[in-house]
Amino acid sequence: MKAKGFYKDLGCKSLTQYIQRLSDETKMNRSNIFGWLRIGEAYIKYKSYLEQIGFNDSDGPTKLFYLNKALIKNEKQEVFDNIKNMSLREFKTFAMGQVVTGDPTGDSWVVTVRGNNIYIDGKLAVIISEKVDRRISSYFKKVIRIACEALEKEGMILPVFLHNRKDVRRFEKVVEQLRAKMALS
C-alpha cells in the first residue's frame, strides 16, 4: 500500500488519509492500524532472517513492532535469537535498551523504569508527572527506586519523616551504627 501508492488508487491523497478511512470503516483505532503497518513492514524487510529462525505466528508477531529498535541497539544475531525466544514483554524491554531487574522467571517482581514511568511485572505502576519541579521529581524517583529495590529483593523499607537535613544526618549516623550492630548478631 505504502511503497506502491495503492492508497491513491482508492481515492486517498495520503497513506494517513487511507488509514483514517480504514479506521472509520473498521472501528479500529488509527494507532493500532499504524502499528500493524509497522509490523508488516518489519516482516517484509526481515522476512528471510525470520524464516531462517523459524519465526511464526505462535512466536508473537507483535514483537516485530520493536524489531527495528532492537536492531539499532543490539547485535543482529542476538536480536533474532531473542525475538524467537523471549516473551513480548522481555523483547520490548530488550529492544528499548532497558535493563530488566529482578527475576523474569516469576519467582520475584520485575521492575522496569522508562523515563517517568515505573512498571512492575510489565504493568504500569507509577507515573511521575513531568509538570512537577525537577527536584521533586528526582526526590520521588529516589524514593520509588529504593521501594522497587526492596520489592525485588523481598526486603523491607522503613519510612521515617524528619524535619530537616540536620536531623537526617544525625539519623543516618545512628542507623548505620545500628545496621552494623545487626549484621554482627
C-alpha positions in Angstrom: 0.0 0.0 0.0 2.7 2.4 1.1 5.5 1.7 -1.3 3.4 1.4 -4.5 1.0 4.2 -3.5 -2.1 1.9 -3.8 -3.9 4.2 -1.4 -4.1 6.7 -4.3 -5.9 4.1 -6.4 -8.5 4.1 -3.6 -9.1 7.9 -3.9 -6.9 8.9 -0.9 -4.3 11.6 -1.1 -2.0 10.2 1.5 -1.5 7.0 3.5 -2.7 8.7 6.6 -6.0 9.6 4.9 -6.3 6.0 3.8 -5.7 4.8 7.3 -8.2 7.2 8.7 -10.8 5.8 6.3 -9.9 2.3 7.2 -10.2 3.3 10.9 -13.7 4.7 10.3 -14.8 1.6 8.4 -13.4 -1.0 10.8 -13.9 1.0 14.0 -10.3 0.1 14.8 -8.0 2.7 16.5 -5.7 4.6 14.0 -2.7 4.0 16.1 -3.4 0.2 16.0 -3.6 0.3 12.3 -0.3 2.2 12.1 1.2 -0.4 14.5 0.2 -3.3 12.3 1.5 -1.4 9.3 4.9 -1.1 11.1 4.7 -4.9 11.9 4.1 -5.7 8.3 6.9 -3.5 7.1 9.3 -5.2 9.6 8.2 -8.6 8.4 8.7 -7.8 4.8 12.1 -6.2 5.4 13.4 -9.1 7.5 11.4 -12.0 6.1 14.5 -14.1 5.1 16.0 -13.8 8.6 12.7 -14.5 10.3 12.2 -17.6 8.1 15.8 -18.8 8.9 15.0 -18.9 12.6 11.6 -20.4 12.0 9.6 -17.4 13.3 5.9 -17.8 13.0 2.5 -16.6 14.4 3.0 -18.6 17.6 6.2 -16.6 18.4 4.2 -13.4 18.6 4.0 -11.2 15.6 3.6 -8.1 17.7 7.3 -8.4 18.7 8.0 -7.3 15.1 6.8 -3.8 16.1 10.0 -3.5 18.2 12.4 -5.2 15.7 13.9 -2.1 14.1 14.6 -0.5 17.6 16.2 -3.8 18.7 18.5 -3.9 15.7 19.6 -0.3 16.3 20.7 -1.0 19.8 21.9 -4.6 19.6 23.8 -7.2 17.5 21.7 -8.7 14.7 22.3 -12.3 15.8 21.3 -11.6 19.4 18.1 -9.8 18.2 17.0 -12.7 16.1 17.8 -15.2 18.8 15.8 -13.1 21.3 12.8 -12.4 19.1 12.2 -16.2 18.8 12.9 -17.0 22.5 11.7 -14.0 24.6 8.2 -13.1 25.6 6.7 -9.9 24.1 7.4 -8.0 27.4 11.0 -9.2 27.6 11.7 -8.4 23.9 10.1 -5.0 24.2 12.4 -4.2 27.1 15.4 -5.6 25.3 14.5 -3.6 22.2 14.2 -0.4 24.2 17.7 -0.9 25.5 16.5 -1.1 29.1 17.6 -3.2 31.9 15.1 -5.6 33.4 15.8 -6.1 37.0 14.6 -8.9 39.1 14.0 -12.5 38.2 11.9 -12.9 35.0 11.0 -16.5 35.9 8.2 -15.2 38.0 9.8 -16.0 41.4 10.2 -12.4 42.2 9.0 -9.0 40.9 10.4 -7.5 37.7 10.8 -3.7 37.9 11.4 -1.6 34.7 11.9 2.1 34.7 11.2 4.1 31.4 11.6 7.8 31.9 9.0 8.8 34.4 7.1 5.5 34.2 7.7 2.6 36.5 6.4 -0.9 35.6 6.0 -3.8 37.9 5.9 -7.1 36.0 5.1 -5.3 32.8 2.2 -3.3 34.2 2.3 0.4 34.7 2.5 1.1 38.4 3.6 4.7 38.8 3.8 7.8 36.6 5.7 10.8 37.9 4.2 13.9 36.3 6.5 15.9 34.1 4.7 19.0 35.4 6.3 18.9 38.8 9.6 20.6 39.7 12.7 18.6 38.7 13.9 18.5 42.4 10.6 17.0 43.5 10.6 14.5 40.6 14.1 13.5 41.5 13.1 13.0 45.1 10.2 10.8 44.2 12.3 8.8 41.8 14.8 8.1 44.5 12.1 7.0 47.0 10.5 4.8 44.3 13.8 3.3 43.3 14.5 2.3 46.9 11.0 0.9 47.2 11.5 -1.1 44.0 14.8 -2.5 45.2 13.1 -3.6 48.4 10.3 -5.2 46.4 12.7 -7.1 44.1 14.8 -8.4 46.9 11.8 -9.1 49.1 13.1 -6.8 51.7 11.5 -4.1 53.8 11.8 -0.3 54.0 11.1 1.9 57.0 9.8 5.3 56.0 10.7 7.9 58.6 9.7 11.6 58.4 12.4 14.0 59.6 12.0 17.8 59.7 15.4 19.0 58.2 18.7 17.9 56.8 20.5 18.3 60.2 18.1 15.6 61.6 18.7 13.4 58.6 22.4 13.5 59.0 22.1 12.7 62.7 19.6 9.9 62.0 21.8 8.4 59.2 24.7 8.0 61.6 22.6 6.2 64.2 21.0 4.0 61.5 24.4 3.0 60.1 25.7 2.1 63.6 22.5 0.0 64.2 22.8 -1.8 60.9 26.4 -2.7 61.6 25.4 -4.0 65.0 22.6 -6.0 63.5 24.9 -7.5 60.9 27.2 -8.8 63.6 24.4 -10.5 65.5 
